[in-house]
Amino acid sequence: MSASEQVMHRMFSEIVAQYHPFAQYIGYQEGEDGFMLHYQGPNGQQYMIVDTEGNILGDTTMGTTRTMEVLTVGAAILSAFFGGQSNR
């Protein structure tokens, strides 16, 4: 395995570990606009799509760290909205 492949595997395994702490990184495939990261999770083999800037564009697993952050922000916005409505 070349040095650049080793760096890519290390980077991608860190991304998978960050978003799916209980999953095991398997490997990656290069695509036109980014990469598909394969990992083994509790629900079988899954994948994430990452663009060339490192942004996660898609993930086949619901309940990721990123999904939880989005839900938390959404709940805070709704709480502020409804909280503000009742004060009028």
C-alpha positions as CSV (number, residue, x, y, z in Angstrom):
1,M,0.0,0.0,0.0
2,S,1.4,3.4,-1.0
3,A,2.0,6.2,1.5
4,S,-0.9,8.3,0.1
5,E,-3.2,5.3,0.5
6,Q,-2.2,4.9,4.1
7,V,-2.9,8.6,4.8
8,M,-6.3,8.3,3.1
9,H,-7.2,5.2,5.1
10,R,-6.2,6.9,8.4
11,M,-8.2,10.1,7.6
12,F,-11.2,8.1,6.6
13,S,-11.1,5.8,9.6
14,E,-11.0,8.9,11.9
15,I,-14.1,10.3,10.1
16,V,-16.0,7.0,10.6
17,A,-14.9,6.8,14.2
18,Q,-16.1,10.3,14.9
19,Y,-19.6,9.8,13.5
20,H,-20.0,6.1,14.3
21,P,-18.0,5.3,17.4
22,F,-19.1,1.6,17.5
23,A,-18.5,0.9,13.8
24,Q,-15.4,-0.5,12.1
25,Y,-13.9,1.3,9.1
26,I,-13.6,-1.1,6.1
27,G,-12.3,1.0,3.2
28,Y,-13.1,3.6,0.6
29,Q,-13.9,3.9,-3.0
30,E,-13.0,7.0,-5.0
31,G,-15.8,8.6,-7.0
32,E,-16.2,11.6,-9.4
33,D,-16.8,14.2,-6.7
34,G,-15.5,12.5,-3.6
35,F,-15.3,9.2,-1.7
36,M,-17.6,6.5,-0.4
37,L,-16.4,5.3,3.0
38,H,-17.5,1.7,3.9
39,Y,-17.9,0.7,7.5
40,Q,-19.3,-2.2,9.5
41,G,-21.9,-1.1,12.1
42,P,-24.4,-2.9,14.3
43,N,-26.9,-3.0,11.4
44,G,-24.4,-4.5,8.8
45,Q,-22.3,-2.9,6.2
46,Q,-23.0,0.8,5.6
47,Y,-21.4,3.8,3.9
48,M,-20.9,7.5,4.0
49,I,-20.3,9.8,1.1
50,V,-17.7,12.5,1.6
51,D,-16.8,15.2,-0.9
52,T,-13.3,16.4,-1.8
53,E,-13.5,19.1,0.9
54,G,-14.2,16.6,3.6
55,N,-18.0,17.4,3.9
56,I,-20.3,14.5,4.6
57,L,-22.9,14.5,1.9
58,G,-24.8,11.3,2.8
59,D,-24.8,8.5,5.3
60,T,-26.9,5.3,5.2
61,T,-27.1,5.1,9.0
62,M,-29.6,7.2,10.9
63,G,-28.8,8.3,14.4
64,T,-25.3,9.5,13.6
65,T,-23.5,12.1,15.7
66,R,-24.2,14.6,12.9
67,T,-27.9,13.6,12.9
68,M,-28.1,14.1,16.6
69,E,-26.5,17.6,16.3
70,V,-29.1,18.6,13.7
71,L,-31.9,17.3,15.8
72,T,-30.6,19.2,18.8
73,V,-30.3,22.5,16.8
74,G,-33.8,21.9,15.4
75,A,-35.2,21.3,18.9
76,A,-33.6,24.5,20.2
77,I,-35.0,26.5,17.3
78,L,-38.5,25.1,17.9
79,S,-38.2,25.7,21.6
80,A,-37.2,29.3,21.1
81,F,-40.0,29.8,18.5
82,F,-42.7,28.4,20.7
83,G,-41.3,29.9,23.8
84,G,-41.3,33.3,22.1
85,Q,-44.9,32.8,20.9
86,S,-46.2,32.1,24.4
87,N,-44.6,35.3,25.8
88,R,-46.8,37.5,23.6
